[in-house]
Structure formats: C-alpha cells, structure tokens
Amino acid sequence: MTRSLVMRGRNMLCAGLLVLSNGLAAGAARAQSDAPEYAVKAAYLYKLGDYVEWPAATFAAPASPLTICVSGDDPFGAALDGSVAGQKVAGRAIQVRRLAVAERDSGCQVLYIAGSEGQPVAAALAAVRGAPILTVTDAGRGSAKGIVHFVVQERRVRFEIDDQSAATNGLKISSKLFALALSVKPRS
C-alpha cells in the first residue's frame, strides 16, 4: 500500500470514530448540560445496546423488544421511560421493566443494577453471572462493577467496560464502544 492510502485510511478511521463518538454521546452530552445525571445515564442505557451482540437464542423472535431492566431502588424515575420512548436498538422496540431483585431468567438484555437492601449490587451481579445480560452499575452506588460501570469525571458521565465479564455472559462488545470508554478490562 502506498503511504497516502494508509494515511487516508487512518484519517477515515479517525473520522469514523469521531462520528460514532458523537452519535453515541450526542443525546447524552446534550442532556448533560441540560439535565440531571440520571437523565444522561438513561440515554446511555439504551444507546449501549447498539454496540452489543447477544447470542442468537437471547431473543424469542426477530421482532422481540430489547428489554432494559432496573433492579433495586430506581434512580431514574420517568427519565428512563422518556429517554427510550420511540427509540429502537437494531430495529427492536425498547421495553423498560423495574425489578425488585435481579434473576437470570428475568428476560432482560440490559440490566441496570441499582441495588437495594433486599439485594445489594454484588448479590445481583452474582445472580445473573453467565446469563446473556449486559450488566450496568454505577460508581455512585458502590464499588461492585458490572460489564459497563458509570463514573462521573469532571462533571461528565463516562463509563468503564469489563470485556472479560462480557465474555462470561456470552456478549460481544463492539471495539467502537471500547474507543469511548475510560478503561477496558480485556478478555483473558
């Protein structure tokens, strides 16, 4: 390959990552300047689904909705429902459910674990380990970490990714999402 082709390829890759970054974070970034922290996190919850590949048997049918669940004490209120209204992930409608406790067979594809007195975050993570569920936790709610772990840094919502835990749950996360993460724990 000529040097100019390599440089053009790199420039296209950088431009693509910039567009992806803006696409994933655009709604969340706008929300960060205008809304509370959990409105931003709600926007991220459904946008993450575009960058995850679940095992084929995860969905009952091609038209089955993507189910986002909140386990424990719900910090979102109406913000999550409003954020997903009319949105789709990979052509699938989005459904939101609230759970008192997290369980393997809950039917969730994305599970935000808020924790509660009845089921702390670590116990909820243990309950769904190995199930095809994208677990999401929050630094503001303890040190136990899911596959995606929200952190607030310089007054902005960011995230870390544990790709080893994703592998344990049978999920494949796009390298495009890795590029946006603060850190990525790789598969072993």
N, C-alpha and C positions, 0 to 999 in steps of 0.2 A: 504494500500500500504506500502511496505517496504521503509525504508529510502533510500536505494540505488536506487530503482526505481524512487523515487521522485527526487533525485539528478541527475540521468541520464536524466530524463525528463527536468529538468531545464537546464542542460548542452546542451541538444539538442535544446531547445528553444533559448538559447543564441547563439548557433552556427547558427541556422536558421536566427535569426535577423541579425547576422553579415554578413551572405551570402546575405541576402536581401539588407542590407545597401550597401554592396559592389556592388551588381547588379544595384541598383538604381543610386548610386553615381559614379560608376566606370567611365563611359563615361564623366560625368560632372567633376569628380575630375581630370581626365587626362586633360580635356580641361582647367581646372582652372590653371594648371601650364603652359599650352602652349598657351592659347588663351585669348582674352578679356572677360570681364564679361558677355556680351550678348551672346557669343557662349556657355557659361556654362548654362545660363538661357534657351537658345534654346534647349539644350539637356534635361534639366529638364522638359520643357513643354510637350514633348511627353512621357517621361518616367512616368510622373504623371498619365497618362491615364491607366496604368496597375493596379493602385491601387484605381480606382474609379468605382463604379457600377451605371450606369444610368438607369432610368426607361425603361421598355421594349419598350414603344412606341417612345423612343427618336430616334431610327434608323429606317428608312423606310424599310430596309430589312437586313437579317443576314450578307450580304456581303457589306452593305453600309460602306463607309470610315468613319474614325474618322476625324472630321474637326476641325483643330486648326485655330483660327482666331486671328488677331492682329487688335485691334481697336485704331484708332487715329494715332499719329506720330510713325511710325515703327522704333524702335531702333535696330532691328535685321539685316535688310538688307538680304543678301544672307545666313547668318549664320543659320537661321531657316530652310530655304529650304534645305540646305546642311545637316543639322542635321537629318532631317526626311527622306531623300532620301533612299528608300529601306527598311525602318523600318515598323513594324506593331505593333499595340496595340490590344491585344486579337484577333489576327487573321485578324484584319481590316487594310487595307491600310490607310495611313495618307495623308490628303489633307490640304494644307495651303491656307488661304484666308486673304486678307487685307480688312478692312472695314473703311470707313470714320467715321461712327458712329455705336455704338452697338445698336442692336434691339433684342427683344425677339424672333422673328421668323427668325433670321439670318441663322439658320442651323448649328450653331457652337456647338460643345460639350465642347471644351476648348477655353476660350476667355481670351487672354492677353490684359488687358486694359492699354494702354499707355497714353490715354487722349490726348486732343488737345484743341485748342482754341474754336473749334466748339462744343466739348463735353468733359468737364472735367471728370476725373476719377469717381468722386462721382455721376455725372449725368449718366454715362454709367452703373455703378453698379445698380443704381435705375431702369434704363431701362430694365435690364434683371433679376431683382429680382423675384424669383419664377419660373423662366424657368429652365429646366434641363441642366444648363451650369455650368461647373467648371470655375469660375472666378479667374483670376490670376492677381495680382497687384505687385507693386514694390516700396519699401521704397524710392528708388532714384527718384521717380516720384510723391511723395506726401504722405499724411497721410491716405487717404482713402484706406480701405483694402478689398480685395476680399476673397474668400474662402482660397486660397493659397496666401501668401504675401511674396515675396522675400525680404530678407535683406542680406546685406554684413556684415559679422562679422569676424574680424581678417583676412581680405582679402580673405574670402571664401564665396561663395554664399550659403545661408541657407534659410529656409522658416518657416513660422508660418502657422497654419491651424485654420480656424474658422469652426468647425463642426456644429455649430448652423446654420450658413449661408448655409452650405451644405444641411442640413435637409430642410431648407426653399426652396431650389432649387430641392428637391427630390433626392438628391445624397447620396450614402453611400460610405464613405471613409474607406479603409482598416486600421485596427489597426496597421498593419505593417508600414504604412506610418506615422502614429502618432508617432511611436517609433523614427522616424528620424527627426521629427520636433523640432524646438527650443521651441515652445509652441503650445498648442492646447486649443482652446476655446470650451468647451464641449457643447453638446446639452442640452437644459433645459427640 
